[in-house]
Amino acid sequence: PQELVLSDDFISARMSLLADVYPSVQDLRVHIYTSSGISKKYGHWKVSVHFVWHGIVVDETRAATLRQHCIESFEQFSSMDERDTPFAATIARITQEHLGLDSRNTWDQVFDASVSVGGNGLRVPFSDK
């Protein structure tokens, strides 16, 4: 659900992961764009959320690496005790809600691979694909 991936806790978790990868970026800011509706390809509701990080430029290789880092981290967070990391409870709750809606909503599906493949996932804000 869109409200979960736009929650302050989820955004903070994403920002924490980016801060791990880019420790030299002191003022980490993000612009969030959403585009949700019925997927023409699958025929069901799809939530699309695009994070544009101010001051961070990535190429295809870096995008794929960041995607994998997010997937692995969120999978770890979802199985941790909330005392292990401040994000564990949030990510575990979101994981369970996503999987409750559809068992295919694993983190490797939530973080769409097409975003890190040239010519498909990147776009200018406020423009169609």
C-alpha positions as CSV (number, residue, x, y, z in Angstrom):
1,P,0.0,0.0,0.0
2,Q,1.1,3.5,-0.9
3,E,0.7,4.8,2.6
4,L,3.2,2.3,3.9
5,V,6.0,3.1,1.4
6,L,5.4,6.9,2.0
7,S,5.5,6.6,5.8
8,D,8.2,8.6,7.6
9,D,9.6,5.3,9.0
10,F,10.0,3.7,5.6
11,I,11.5,6.8,4.0
12,S,13.9,7.0,7.0
13,A,15.0,3.4,6.4
14,R,15.6,4.1,2.7
15,M,17.6,7.2,3.6
16,S,19.7,5.3,6.2
17,L,20.6,2.7,3.5
18,L,21.7,5.5,1.1
19,A,23.7,7.2,3.8
20,D,25.5,3.9,4.3
21,V,26.5,3.8,0.7
22,Y,27.2,7.6,0.3
23,P,28.7,8.6,3.7
24,S,30.2,11.7,2.2
25,V,26.8,13.2,1.3
26,Q,26.0,15.3,4.4
27,D,22.7,16.8,3.4
28,L,20.7,13.8,2.1
29,R,17.5,15.0,0.6
30,V,14.9,13.1,-1.4
31,H,12.0,14.0,-3.7
32,I,9.3,11.4,-3.9
33,Y,7.0,11.0,-7.0
34,T,4.1,8.6,-7.1
35,S,2.2,7.2,-10.0
36,S,-0.2,4.5,-9.1
37,G,-3.1,2.8,-10.7
38,I,-4.2,-0.3,-12.6
39,S,-1.2,-2.1,-14.3
40,K,-1.9,-2.5,-18.0
41,K,0.5,-5.5,-18.0
42,Y,-0.9,-7.4,-15.0
43,G,-4.4,-6.0,-14.7
44,H,-4.3,-5.2,-11.0
45,W,-3.4,-2.3,-8.8
46,K,0.2,-1.2,-8.8
47,V,1.9,1.4,-6.6
48,S,4.8,3.1,-8.2
49,V,7.0,5.3,-6.0
50,H,10.1,6.9,-7.4
51,F,12.8,8.4,-5.1
52,V,15.0,11.1,-6.6
53,W,18.0,11.7,-4.4
54,H,19.4,15.3,-4.5
55,G,23.1,15.3,-5.3
56,I,23.4,11.6,-6.0
57,V,24.0,10.5,-9.6
58,V,24.1,6.8,-10.4
59,D,24.8,4.8,-13.6
60,E,23.2,1.4,-14.4
61,T,25.7,-0.6,-12.4
62,R,25.4,1.5,-9.3
63,A,21.5,1.4,-9.6
64,A,21.6,-2.4,-9.7
65,T,24.0,-2.4,-6.7
66,L,21.8,0.0,-4.7
67,R,18.7,-2.1,-5.5
68,Q,20.4,-5.3,-4.3
69,H,21.6,-3.5,-1.1
70,C,18.0,-2.4,-0.4
71,I,16.6,-5.8,-1.0
72,E,19.1,-7.6,1.2
73,S,18.9,-5.0,3.9
74,F,15.1,-5.1,4.0
75,E,15.0,-8.9,4.0
76,Q,17.4,-8.8,7.0
77,F,15.4,-6.0,8.8
78,S,12.2,-8.0,8.4
79,S,13.6,-11.0,10.3
80,M,15.4,-9.0,13.0
81,D,14.2,-8.1,16.5
82,E,13.3,-4.5,16.8
83,R,16.0,-4.0,19.4
84,D,18.6,-4.9,16.7
85,T,17.8,-1.9,14.4
86,P,15.3,1.0,14.7
87,F,13.8,-0.1,11.3
88,A,13.1,-3.7,12.1
89,A,9.5,-3.3,13.3
90,T,8.6,-1.0,10.5
91,I,10.0,-3.2,7.7
92,A,8.6,-6.4,9.3
93,R,5.1,-4.8,9.4
94,I,5.4,-3.6,5.8
95,T,6.7,-7.0,4.7
96,Q,3.8,-8.8,6.3
97,E,1.2,-6.4,4.8
98,H,2.8,-6.7,1.3
99,L,2.9,-10.5,1.5
100,G,-0.7,-10.6,2.9
101,L,-1.9,-8.8,-0.2
102,D,-0.1,-11.1,-2.6
103,S,2.6,-13.7,-1.9
104,R,4.6,-12.4,-4.9
105,N,5.2,-9.1,-3.1
106,T,8.7,-10.0,-2.0
107,W,11.3,-7.2,-1.7
108,D,12.9,-8.3,-5.0
109,Q,9.6,-7.6,-6.7
110,V,8.8,-4.5,-4.7
111,F,12.1,-2.9,-5.8
112,D,11.5,-3.4,-9.5
113,A,14.5,-4.5,-11.4
114,S,13.4,-2.5,-14.5
115,V,14.5,0.7,-12.7
116,S,18.1,-0.4,-12.8
117,V,18.0,-1.5,-16.5
118,G,18.9,1.1,-19.1
119,G,16.1,2.6,-21.2
120,N,13.2,1.5,-19.0
121,G,13.1,2.7,-15.4
122,L,14.6,6.1,-15.2
123,R,12.4,9.1,-16.2
124,V,12.1,12.8,-15.8
125,P,9.6,13.8,-13.1
126,F,6.2,14.8,-14.3
127,S,6.6,13.0,-17.6
128,D,5.2,9.8,-19.0
129,K,7.3,6.7,-19.7
